[in-house]
Amino acid sequence: MAALFLSNPALQQTLAELSKTAQPSSVADVAALGVFVLGSAGYLLKDYTWDKPDPHRHVWYERPQLKHNDASGSSSSARKETRNIAQKLDEAGKDVVVFWGSQSGTAEGFANRLARECRVRFGLQAMAADLSDFDPDTIALIPRAKLAVFIMATFGEGDPSDNAHAFWDFLHKQQHPSLPDLRYVAFGLGNSSYKHYNRVVDVVAAALDRAGASPLMGVAKADDAHGQTEEDFMAWKEELFGVFKAELGVEEHETAYEATVQADEDESLAPIDLHHGEPVQHGKTAPGTSSIRALAVTNHRELFAASDRNCIHMELDLTDHPQLVYKTGDHLAVWPTNPDDEVTRLLAILGRADRASVPIAIKSLDATQKLGVPTPTTAAALLSNYLEICAPVPRATLLSLATFAPSEEAKAYLLHLGQDRTAYADFTSRTHLTVGRILQLASNGAPWPALPLSFLIEALPPLRPRYYSLSSSSVLAPRHAAITALVANTPLPNNPTAPLIPGLTTSYLHALTQSPTNPKIHAQIRRSHFKLPALGSTPIIMAAAGTGIAPFRAFVAERARLHALRKPVARMLLFFGCRHPDQDFLYRDELAEMQRQLGGLLTVVTAFSRRGDGDGPGAGGRVYVQDRMREHSAEVARLLADEGASFYICGRASMAREVGRVVGHAMAAAKGWGEVETREWQEGFKRRGKWFEDVWG
């Protein structure tokens, strides 16, 4: 302690001043001086006191090999990245920037692939860019000699992805931006099952054109309604490359694999250094989304009576995470893990089964490219927790994999499938295709020693969370969140006797229900606009099919509690569709009990598509939600037009589209409207926050 006193200049100066001015003349003066000196020392040396940690203690535990890299492999000691995209392009020597707006990761993956192919096939220096990483107004500074590509996904009800909101707002400023030097192309990702199919890319392209930007080619769009997004992207990419050759005067040359990431074994790393499987949030957390936490599963039960299908009700404990707060109608993002058999298969075919736990350090070889996986880690953790190894393998990836084939036969096998769209489509309709399976099939099980991990890190998308509507009420169970998950098992279209393709996350959740221990899942909460009216006196109409009932279970339970407390509760009309009343009528007993509690305030109208008793408008008695709503159209129109009801749809996009049509026809009939008036009413109803959709597929 004496050494610390002597080494502190501030304390030395204080004592020197005291020695000049303080002349104690009594015992009281000496005591007061002692208290003052000790107090000063305590303040000046507060960081060294017994109840304070040494702020430099961490230096003793630093590992030099990790000093300059964070979890994503980027330099943590580098200067702060610029948010000026024009400056970034100039500093990095890039000719092309591929902006992406992505919700599920597909658009991001396309952007990275396109940037890589620009460089490999044409020598164009390109970078993929997250729209949220740059200030939108700096796009106006991109010189005409460079090219901007926009790959934009449409999310929800025609909305931009979370990372594209700032760019979206920039384009919608009252004073429109001026972009006379910007040359661009645009590609959209959407689903024609949704009403606002590819709205985002249409709006973006129109805004860029108004601002004076010059498109090199027309807007192109992918349609995922029939699983054609990958093929649509490949067709557009080749058209774009044709424009490159014609308009930019670039020449295509023979392609060869050029790694953009490096993955090296490093046995100097200790287990404590490694990422063993915990999810890592890369980049900024999306607005309204919590951090990732490990949540204990406290209760689960099977909801289906049928033995050939499963649906899980799972409850999760938030008690240990006071910062996690949800509201009724929010979503839970669940981070899955890949099945053990697929991980084992891929490790074996790569020849890494005996080195699965050896530490691996990963880094980007391009300063503008972000890693989608954490580092350092192991091959086992990488394939189990960080890469989508169960996703279908695109044709383009098959062609790239052929480069590393262990034999000419394996190479020919992949080239045939990759080059022939018809052969590929037929093959995938009969075969469950994952990266491990296709490698195994191509080589008859022989290992692929030349296939580097770096290629898989580049070619496979990062594992991402799947979202589920919460089926619990934050009023009734604020520290226990519940989800409702249908365990997906998809048959192969042209091979009905083959094993079903398991859904990744729902199969993971189902496996947890068989665990003898108390499992935990990694998850985060995402805010939703799918909310009950603030006043219980507002009527509500709800339409759901299958697990779309989840948020409505919470809605009705919350209003049942209000009613029990003698608070005003308005009329509720719930339309619910499933296959059979005795097999998959979710929460049947709970809904019946809430109907009893609420009396005539809650009406549940059911639609069964496979009861097979001939009761209904469709063949064989097939009845759907829209059919029942059509039968009650007069009441629906009255509640909406005369009583100010709010309207909610939760389920598949195809169901939501049909229900929307029925409601439009009901209002047109009640009001004597034409098509234009009906459309204006629906759009206005949504703008006023009276129409809500939580849809997928």
WOJODA-V331416 format. One line per field, one symbol per residue. ss: DSSP state (~ for helix, > for strand, _ for the rest). phi: phi as a letter, one per 30 degrees, with the letter a starting at -180 (. if undefined). burial: + if it has 16 or more other ideal C-beta (glycine too) atoms within 10 Angstrom, else -. Layout:
BEGIN
ss=???
phi=???
burial=???
END
This chain:
BEGIN
ss=_~~~~~__~~~~~~~~~~~~~_____~~~~~~~~~~~~~~~~~~_~~~________~~~~~__~~~__________________~~~~~~~~___>>>>>>____~~~~~~~~~~~~~~~~~___>>>>>~~~__~~~~~~_____>>>>>>>>>___>>_~~~~~~~~~~___________>>>>>>>>________~~~~~~~~~~~~___>>____>>>>~~~__~~~~~~~~~~~~~~~~~~~~____________>>>>>_____~~~_______________>___>>>>>>>>>>________>>>>>>>_____________>>>>>____~~~~~~~~~~___~~~___>>>>>>____________>>~~~~~~~~>_______~~~~~~~~~~___~~~~~~~~~~~~_~~~~~~~~~~____~~~~~~~~~_________~~~~~~~__>___>>>>>_________>>>>>>>__>>_>__>_____>>_~~~~~~~~~~______>>>>>>>_____________>>>>>>~~~~~~~~~~~~~~~~~~~_______>>>>>>>_________~~~~~~~~~~~~~~>>>>>>>__________~~~___~~~~~~~_~~~~~~~~~____>>>>>>>~~~~~~~~~~~~~~~~~~~___~~~~~~~~~~~~~___>>>>>>_
phi=.dddddccdddeddddddddccbdcaddddddddddddddddddcedcddccdddcddddcdcedcecbcdcicddcddeddccddddddddiccbccdbbbccjddddddddddddedddbiddbbdbdeddbdeddddcddddcbccccbccbicicddedcdddedddcdecedcbdcdcbbbbccabddddcdhdddddddddddddjdcddaddcbcbcebiceddddddddddddddeddccidcdbdcbdbdcbbbbdbdddceddccckddbdcidddeicdddbdcddcaaadccdddcbbbccbcbccedbdddbcbejdcccccdbddeddddddddddicedbdcdebccbdcbdccddcbdbdabdddeddbbbddcdecdeddddddeecedadddddedddddccdddddddddcbdcbddddddddchiddcdddddedddddcdddbdccbddcccdddbdcbcbbbbdddbcddecbdddeddddddddddddddcddccdbbdabcbdbddbdedcddddbcbbbbhdddeddededdddddedddicdbcdbbccbcadbdcbbddheddddddddddiddbccccbcdbdicicldcdiidbceddddddcdddedddddccidcbbbblddddddddedddeddddddcidcddddddddddddddicbbbbbai
burial=-------+--+--+----------------------+---+--++-----------------------+-++++---------+++-++----+++++++++++++++++++++++++++++-+++++++++++-+-+++++---++++++++++++++++++++-++-++-----+-+-+++++++++++-+++++++++++++-++--+-+--+--++++++----++++++-++--++--+-----+---------++-+-+---+---+++-+-++++---+--++-++-+-+--+--++----++++++++++-----+-++++++++++++++--+++++++++-+---+--++++++-+-++++++++++++++++++++++++-++++++-+++-+++---++-++--++-----+--++---++++++++++++--+++--++++++++++++++++++++++++--+--++++++++++--+--------++++++++++-++-----+-++++++++-++++--+-++++++++++++++++++++++++-+-----+++++++++++---++++++--+--++-++--++-++++++-+----+-----++++++++++++-+++-++----++++++++++++++++-+++++++-+--+----+--++--+----+++++++-
END
